Amino acid sequence: MQIPAGKKIFFLSDFHLGVPDHASSLHREKLVVKFLDEVKSDAAAIFIVGDLFDFWYEYKKVVPKGFVRILGKMAEITDSGIPMYFFVGNHDMWMDGYFEQELNIPVYFEPRDFEFNGKRFLIGHGDGLGPGDKGYKFLKKIFRNKFCQSLFGILPPYIGMSIAHQSSKSSRALTGESDAKFLGEANEWLISYCKEVLKSAHFDYFIFGHRHLPINFPLKDNSRYINLGDWIRYYSYAEFDGENIYLKYYPH
Ligand SMILES: [Mn+2]
């Protein structure tokens, strides 16, 4: 795809809407909506790269309460003809057609490559990639298992949603502040992942979320790894102007 002159592609992730409480989530939701509203006239496309929600599970006929502003804004943007793309995160992987049907937004469950203006992008949430993290990789298999997902769906929502909110809280408690520092080239497992991919294919840009730390790291042959940070601490996003990519911070 060729981006029309003057237009840009925006990438953002990890809003974790729904936590830690309604008031602060609503505050962040309104900021994301304001951002989307401001960039839409410049946007050739907008990518949301996972963990939009702190927890999302679509029942057969029912979706979770709340989040009406952001869902409405996303619908408005795609209705106006600007494409949006969504990658599930580890907190909102339980999607089942609602975004496609209601918002006209494709939902991707795995990293995927795109080409804009001759530049190759590999885009994904980033969870479960690279070396290590065996515990999470095992858990992810269970979470992604159709049978386990449908078992969860039989639970009455007030029980299912309570269990999910509880476990999402404890998973955050586990990661906490250890996310806040760059661990160095050798220990950042998404950098290891990018290097592994680059051995057999060239990408100009690797765009991931999940790490909750804005990172713009140069790899070999002018390739870059961009981590989108989050909208909890950093309010960070990436912008591709057709030639270069920039990691930016939204004033709040
Ligand atoms: Mn996240």
Residues whose N, C-alpha, C, O or C-beta is under 5 A from the ligand:
A	BS01	MN	D14 D51 H210
